[in-house]
Amino acid sequence: MADRRDDPEVFWVEPRKRAIIPLEDFHCSRSLAKLLRRDKYQVTCNEAFAQVMDACAAPRPDHPESWISERITASYNALHLAGYAHSIECWEDGELAGGLYGVGFGRVFCGESMFSRSRDASKVALAWLVASMKRAGCTLLDCQFMTSHLASLGAIEISQSEYLERLTEARAPLPASGDNSDEYTGEARGDLVPLGHRALQSDADGDGASSPGKLIAQSFTQTS
C-alpha cells in the first residue's frame, strides 16, 4: 500500500483479521439476481486491466487520496502482462461502468480493489468472479479488509492463522484444463483465469437460462 498516488514508497500490511468470502456463502440478493438476469452490463475478463486499475485509484469523495500509487499500478500491470493479475470489467453502452482486479494463483484469488460508476456494477463483477471461481474449482477468495459492503455480500473475518492454513491448502495448482481450455479467457501459468461469456453460454440447456447473466444468477439460487 501507499499513502498517496505519487508516493514512491510502498509498505506491506498483514491484517490480524482477514476478510474472505466463502464461495458457497456469497450473498446474491434478489435485486442483484434480477440485475444479473437482465444482462444490463456486458462483462469481460482481462480486456481493460489498466483502465480498471486507474478507475480504482481515482479519487473518491470520501477518499481524496489513493493507496494505489503509480508504483503499485506499474507493478500490477507487470503482473498482468506476466499472467498473474486479472480484471473483470462491466461495460454499459461501450463505457466502463465498473469492475475489479486482483491476483490469482493456485485455487486462490486475492481481490485488490473494485469500483462502480453505475449502480451495482462492482457487485455484478464480483458475482461473475465468484461463479467463475466455483466453476474452476477454486477455494479461497481473499478480500483483505472487512467492510460493510463486503459483509453484505457474505464476507466473514477469520484469524491470521486460519487464513494461512486455508492459503496453504489452496495454493495447490488447478488441474489441467485439458479439452476444456477454451473455457478460459487466457493463460495464467496454469492458475486461475476467470471464465468468460463463451463458457457460460455453452451451459445453456434449454431451461430458459440462455444468457450468461441468467446462468450466473441461477448458480446462486440452485439448491441441492
C-alpha positions as CSV (number, residue, x, y, z in Angstrom):
1,M,0.0,0.0,0.0
2,A,1.0,3.7,-0.3
3,D,-0.1,6.9,1.3
4,R,-0.9,8.8,-1.9
5,R,-0.9,8.4,-5.6
6,D,2.6,9.9,-6.1
7,D,4.1,8.2,-3.1
8,P,7.4,6.5,-4.2
9,E,7.4,4.2,-1.1
10,V,5.4,1.0,-0.6
11,F,4.6,-0.6,2.7
12,W,3.3,-4.0,3.4
13,V,0.2,-4.8,5.6
14,E,-0.7,-8.2,7.1
15,P,-4.1,-7.9,8.8
16,R,-4.6,-9.8,12.1
17,K,-8.1,-10.4,10.9
18,R,-8.6,-11.4,7.3
19,A,-11.8,-10.9,5.3
20,I,-12.7,-13.7,2.9
21,I,-15.9,-14.6,1.0
22,P,-16.7,-18.3,1.3
23,L,-17.7,-19.1,-2.2
24,E,-20.7,-21.2,-1.2
25,D,-22.0,-18.4,1.1
26,F,-21.8,-15.5,-1.4
27,H,-25.0,-13.4,-0.8
28,C,-26.8,-12.7,-4.1
29,S,-29.7,-10.5,-3.1
30,R,-32.9,-10.6,-5.1
31,S,-32.1,-7.2,-6.6
32,L,-28.6,-8.4,-7.7
33,A,-30.0,-11.6,-9.1
34,K,-32.6,-9.5,-11.1
35,L,-29.8,-7.3,-12.4
36,L,-27.7,-10.3,-13.4
37,R,-30.7,-11.8,-15.3
38,R,-31.2,-8.6,-17.2
39,D,-27.7,-8.6,-18.6
40,K,-27.6,-4.9,-18.1
41,Y,-23.8,-5.0,-18.3
42,Q,-21.6,-6.7,-20.8
43,V,-19.0,-8.5,-18.7
44,T,-15.4,-9.2,-19.8
45,C,-12.2,-10.5,-18.3
46,N,-8.8,-9.0,-18.8
47,E,-10.0,-6.7,-21.6
48,A,-9.1,-3.4,-19.8
49,F,-6.9,-4.2,-16.8
50,A,-5.0,-0.9,-16.8
51,Q,-8.3,1.0,-17.1
52,V,-9.8,-0.9,-14.1
53,M,-6.7,-0.1,-12.0
54,D,-6.8,3.6,-12.9
55,A,-10.5,3.7,-12.0
56,C,-9.9,2.0,-8.7
57,A,-7.1,4.5,-8.0
58,A,-9.1,7.6,-8.9
59,P,-10.0,10.0,-6.0
60,R,-13.4,9.5,-4.4
61,P,-15.5,11.9,-2.3
62,D,-14.7,10.0,0.9
63,H,-11.1,9.2,-0.2
64,P,-9.4,12.1,-1.9
65,E,-6.0,10.2,-1.8
66,S,-5.5,6.7,-3.1
67,W,-3.4,3.8,-1.6
68,I,-2.9,2.6,-5.2
69,S,0.2,4.6,-6.1
70,E,1.8,4.9,-9.5
71,R,4.5,2.5,-8.4
72,I,1.9,-0.1,-7.3
73,T,0.0,0.4,-10.6
74,A,3.1,-0.3,-12.6
75,S,3.8,-3.4,-10.6
76,Y,0.3,-4.8,-11.1
77,N,0.4,-4.0,-14.8
78,A,3.6,-6.0,-15.0
79,L,1.9,-8.9,-13.1
80,H,-1.0,-8.7,-15.5
81,L,1.3,-9.0,-18.5
82,A,3.0,-12.0,-16.8
83,G,-0.4,-13.7,-16.5
84,Y,-0.9,-13.4,-12.7
85,A,-3.1,-10.3,-12.2
86,H,-6.6,-10.3,-13.7
87,S,-9.5,-7.9,-14.0
88,I,-13.2,-8.3,-14.6
89,E,-14.9,-5.4,-16.4
90,C,-18.6,-4.3,-16.6
91,W,-19.5,-2.3,-19.7
92,E,-22.6,-0.2,-20.3
93,D,-23.2,1.2,-23.8
94,G,-19.5,0.8,-24.6
95,E,-18.3,2.6,-21.5
96,L,-16.5,1.1,-18.5
97,A,-19.2,1.1,-15.7
98,G,-17.4,-0.9,-13.0
99,G,-15.0,-3.8,-12.3
100,L,-12.4,-5.3,-10.0
101,Y,-8.9,-6.6,-10.2
102,G,-6.6,-8.9,-8.2
103,V,-4.1,-11.7,-8.3
104,G,-4.8,-15.4,-9.0
105,F,-2.6,-18.4,-8.2
106,G,-3.4,-22.0,-7.5
107,R,-7.0,-22.1,-6.2
108,V,-6.8,-18.6,-4.7
109,F,-7.9,-15.1,-5.9
110,C,-6.7,-12.2,-3.9
111,G,-9.0,-9.3,-4.6
112,E,-7.3,-5.9,-4.5
113,S,-9.9,-3.3,-5.3
114,M,-13.2,-2.6,-7.1
115,F,-15.2,0.4,-8.4
116,S,-18.6,1.4,-9.7
117,R,-19.6,4.2,-12.0
118,S,-23.1,2.8,-12.4
119,R,-25.2,1.2,-9.8
120,D,-24.1,-2.2,-8.6
121,A,-21.6,-2.7,-11.4
122,S,-18.9,-3.8,-9.0
123,K,-21.4,-6.3,-7.4
124,V,-22.0,-7.8,-10.9
125,A,-18.3,-8.1,-11.4
126,L,-17.9,-9.8,-8.1
127,A,-20.8,-12.2,-8.8
128,W,-19.1,-13.2,-12.0
129,L,-15.8,-13.7,-10.2
130,V,-17.4,-16.0,-7.5
131,A,-19.3,-18.0,-10.1
132,S,-16.1,-18.4,-12.2
133,M,-14.1,-19.4,-9.2
134,K,-16.6,-22.0,-8.2
135,R,-16.7,-23.5,-11.7
136,A,-12.9,-23.5,-11.9
137,G,-12.6,-25.4,-8.6
138,C,-11.1,-22.5,-6.6
139,T,-11.5,-22.4,-2.8
140,L,-10.3,-19.1,-1.4
141,L,-11.4,-15.6,-2.2
142,D,-9.3,-13.2,-0.2
143,C,-10.8,-9.7,0.4
144,Q,-8.1,-8.5,2.8
145,F,-10.1,-6.0,4.9
146,M,-13.7,-6.2,6.1
147,T,-16.1,-3.5,5.1
148,S,-19.9,-3.2,5.5
149,H,-20.2,-3.5,1.7
150,L,-18.3,-6.8,1.7
151,A,-20.2,-8.1,4.7
152,S,-23.5,-7.5,2.9
153,L,-22.2,-9.9,0.2
154,G,-21.3,-12.7,2.5
155,A,-17.7,-11.8,3.7
156,I,-16.5,-13.0,7.0
157,E,-13.4,-12.4,9.1
158,I,-11.0,-15.1,10.1
159,S,-7.8,-15.1,12.1
160,Q,-4.4,-14.7,10.5
161,S,-3.5,-18.3,11.5
162,E,-6.7,-19.7,9.9
163,Y,-6.1,-17.7,6.8
164,L,-2.6,-19.0,6.4
165,E,-3.9,-22.6,6.8
166,R,-6.5,-22.0,4.1
167,L,-3.9,-20.3,1.9
168,T,-1.5,-23.2,2.2
169,E,-4.3,-25.7,1.2
170,A,-5.5,-23.5,-1.7
171,R,-2.0,-22.9,-3.2
172,A,-2.1,-26.2,-5.0
173,P,-2.5,-25.6,-8.7
174,L,-5.7,-26.1,-10.5
175,P,-6.0,-29.3,-12.5
176,A,-5.0,-29.1,-16.2
177,S,-7.9,-27.8,-18.2
178,G,-7.4,-30.4,-21.0
179,D,-10.0,-30.3,-23.7
180,N,-11.8,-27.5,-21.8
181,S,-9.0,-25.0,-22.3
182,D,-11.4,-22.8,-24.4
183,E,-13.3,-22.1,-21.2
184,Y,-10.6,-19.7,-20.1
185,T,-10.1,-16.2,-21.4
186,G,-6.3,-16.6,-21.4
187,E,-3.4,-18.4,-19.8
188,A,-2.0,-17.7,-16.4
189,R,0.8,-20.2,-15.8
190,G,-1.8,-22.9,-15.1
191,D,-3.6,-20.8,-12.5
192,L,-6.9,-19.1,-12.3
193,V,-8.3,-17.0,-15.1
194,P,-12.0,-16.2,-14.6
195,L,-14.3,-17.6,-17.2
196,G,-15.8,-15.6,-20.0
197,H,-19.1,-15.4,-21.8
198,R,-18.4,-18.3,-24.2
199,A,-18.1,-20.9,-21.4
200,L,-21.1,-19.7,-19.6
201,Q,-23.2,-19.5,-22.7
202,S,-22.2,-23.1,-23.6
203,D,-24.1,-24.3,-20.4
204,A,-27.5,-23.2,-21.7
205,D,-29.6,-26.3,-21.8
206,G,-33.0,-25.1,-22.9
207,D,-34.3,-24.4,-19.4
208,G,-34.7,-20.7,-20.0
209,A,-31.3,-19.7,-18.6
210,S,-29.9,-19.0,-22.1
211,S,-27.9,-15.8,-21.2
212,P,-24.7,-15.5,-19.2
213,G,-26.3,-13.3,-16.6
214,K,-29.2,-15.8,-16.1
215,L,-26.7,-18.6,-15.7
216,I,-24.8,-16.6,-13.1
217,A,-27.9,-15.8,-11.1
218,Q,-29.1,-19.4,-11.4
219,S,-25.8,-20.7,-9.9
220,F,-26.5,-18.8,-6.7
221,T,-30.1,-19.9,-6.3
222,Q,-29.8,-23.7,-7.1
223,T,-30.3,-25.9,-4.1
224,S,-29.1,-29.5,-3.6
